[in-house]
């Protein structure tokens, strides 16, 4: 009887771990886009809701915002 309780606990723990992993993956997939026409930043979720249209100007041309890299000269 104790073995079955241990097995149930292990099964519950693995299920919660799987849920947490899937949540982490969803968070990492978020990206920011910028409208080519008006220049406004738009989140990935907002683009999905509007089926690929800008909420401000109804344009369908976007590009991903890239982070700037600072270069340091080595001595």
SEKEZA-55746 format. One record per residue (C-alpha): residue in one letter; chain; x, z, y. Coordinates in Angstrom, 2 decimals. Each point is the difference from the previous one (the first is absolute). Example, Ala and Ser with C-alpha at 12.3 -4.5 7.8 and 13.67 -1.06 7.14 Angstrom:
BEGIN
<rec residu="a" chaine="A" X="12.30" Z="7.80" Y="-4.50"/>
<rec residu="s" chaine="A" X="1.37" Z="-0.66" Y="3.44"/>
END
This chain:
BEGIN
<rec residu="x" chaine="A" X="0.00" Z="0.00" Y="0.00"/>
<rec residu="x" chaine="A" X="2.85" Z="0.77" Y="2.39"/>
<rec residu="x" chaine="A" X="1.58" Z="-3.35" Y="-0.75"/>
<rec residu="x" chaine="A" X="-3.11" Z="-1.87" Y="1.08"/>
<rec residu="x" chaine="A" X="-0.12" Z="1.92" Y="3.29"/>
<rec residu="x" chaine="A" X="3.63" Z="-0.89" Y="0.67"/>
<rec residu="x" chaine="A" X="-0.68" Z="-3.65" Y="-0.78"/>
<rec residu="x" chaine="A" X="-2.99" Z="-0.04" Y="2.36"/>
<rec residu="x" chaine="A" X="2.09" Z="1.51" Y="2.80"/>
<rec residu="x" chaine="A" X="2.71" Z="-2.59" Y="-0.55"/>
<rec residu="x" chaine="A" X="-2.55" Z="-2.81" Y="0.09"/>
<rec residu="x" chaine="A" X="-1.46" Z="1.32" Y="3.28"/>
<rec residu="x" chaine="A" X="3.46" Z="0.29" Y="1.56"/>
<rec residu="x" chaine="A" X="0.91" Z="-3.56" Y="-0.92"/>
<rec residu="x" chaine="A" X="-3.27" Z="-1.29" Y="1.47"/>
<rec residu="x" chaine="A" X="0.63" Z="1.74" Y="3.32"/>
<rec residu="x" chaine="A" X="3.58" Z="-1.27" Y="0.05"/>
<rec residu="x" chaine="A" X="-1.25" Z="-3.56" Y="-0.50"/>
<rec residu="x" chaine="A" X="-2.47" Z="0.41" Y="2.85"/>
<rec residu="x" chaine="A" X="2.72" Z="1.33" Y="2.29"/>
<rec residu="x" chaine="A" X="2.32" Z="-2.88" Y="-0.87"/>
<rec residu="x" chaine="A" X="-2.68" Z="-2.58" Y="0.73"/>
<rec residu="x" chaine="A" X="-0.70" Z="1.65" Y="3.37"/>
<rec residu="x" chaine="A" X="3.69" Z="-0.15" Y="0.90"/>
<rec residu="x" chaine="A" X="0.16" Z="-3.68" Y="-0.83"/>
<rec residu="x" chaine="A" X="-3.03" Z="-0.74" Y="2.16"/>
<rec residu="x" chaine="A" X="1.58" Z="1.77" Y="2.95"/>
<rec residu="x" chaine="A" X="3.20" Z="-2.02" Y="-0.29"/>
<rec residu="x" chaine="A" X="-1.85" Z="-3.31" Y="0.03"/>
<rec residu="x" chaine="A" X="-1.27" Z="0.52" Y="3.52"/>
<rec residu="x" chaine="A" X="1.50" Z="-2.39" Y="2.50"/>
<rec residu="x" chaine="A" X="-0.45" Z="-0.68" Y="3.68"/>
<rec residu="x" chaine="A" X="-0.66" Z="-3.51" Y="1.23"/>
<rec residu="x" chaine="A" X="0.06" Z="-1.48" Y="3.46"/>
<rec residu="x" chaine="A" X="-2.36" Z="-2.66" Y="1.27"/>
<rec residu="x" chaine="A" X="1.81" Z="-3.15" Y="1.09"/>
<rec residu="x" chaine="A" X="-2.51" Z="-0.83" Y="2.71"/>
<rec residu="x" chaine="A" X="-0.67" Z="3.33" Y="1.79"/>
<rec residu="x" chaine="A" X="2.95" Z="2.07" Y="-1.26"/>
<rec residu="x" chaine="A" X="-2.04" Z="3.04" Y="-1.11"/>
<rec residu="x" chaine="A" X="1.16" Z="2.04" Y="-3.00"/>
<rec residu="x" chaine="A" X="-2.50" Z="0.13" Y="-2.86"/>
<rec residu="x" chaine="A" X="0.12" Z="2.11" Y="-3.17"/>
<rec residu="x" chaine="A" X="-0.29" Z="-1.52" Y="-3.46"/>
<rec residu="x" chaine="A" X="-3.34" Z="1.71" Y="-0.68"/>
<rec residu="x" chaine="A" X="-1.51" Z="-1.38" Y="3.19"/>
<rec residu="x" chaine="A" X="1.00" Z="-3.52" Y="-1.05"/>
<rec residu="x" chaine="A" X="-1.63" Z="0.46" Y="-3.37"/>
<rec residu="x" chaine="A" X="-3.25" Z="1.17" Y="1.58"/>
<rec residu="x" chaine="A" X="-0.19" Z="-2.95" Y="2.40"/>
<rec residu="x" chaine="A" X="1.05" Z="-2.54" Y="-2.66"/>
<rec residu="x" chaine="A" X="3.21" Z="-1.00" Y="1.76"/>
<rec residu="x" chaine="A" X="-1.26" Z="-0.25" Y="3.58"/>
<rec residu="x" chaine="A" X="1.38" Z="1.80" Y="3.02"/>
<rec residu="x" chaine="A" X="-2.48" Z="2.58" Y="1.28"/>
<rec residu="x" chaine="A" X="0.89" Z="-0.83" Y="3.62"/>
<rec residu="x" chaine="A" X="0.23" Z="-3.79" Y="0.22"/>
<rec residu="x" chaine="A" X="-1.25" Z="-1.33" Y="-3.41"/>
<rec residu="x" chaine="A" X="3.30" Z="-1.73" Y="-0.71"/>
<rec residu="x" chaine="A" X="1.16" Z="-0.40" Y="-3.61"/>
<rec residu="x" chaine="A" X="3.75" Z="-0.29" Y="0.59"/>
<rec residu="x" chaine="A" X="1.99" Z="3.18" Y="-0.64"/>
<rec residu="x" chaine="A" X="3.56" Z="1.02" Y="-0.70"/>
<rec residu="x" chaine="A" X="1.52" Z="3.17" Y="-1.37"/>
<rec residu="x" chaine="A" X="1.62" Z="2.33" Y="2.49"/>
<rec residu="x" chaine="A" X="3.62" Z="0.60" Y="-1.00"/>
<rec residu="x" chaine="A" X="1.91" Z="3.09" Y="0.98"/>
<rec residu="x" chaine="A" X="3.04" Z="-0.48" Y="2.22"/>
<rec residu="x" chaine="A" X="3.40" Z="0.68" Y="-1.50"/>
<rec residu="x" chaine="A" X="2.68" Z="1.61" Y="2.14"/>
<rec residu="x" chaine="A" X="3.53" Z="-1.07" Y="-0.77"/>
<rec residu="x" chaine="A" X="2.95" Z="2.28" Y="0.52"/>
<rec residu="x" chaine="A" X="3.52" Z="-1.38" Y="0.27"/>
<rec residu="x" chaine="A" X="2.47" Z="1.62" Y="-2.35"/>
<rec residu="x" chaine="A" X="3.34" Z="0.94" Y="1.48"/>
END
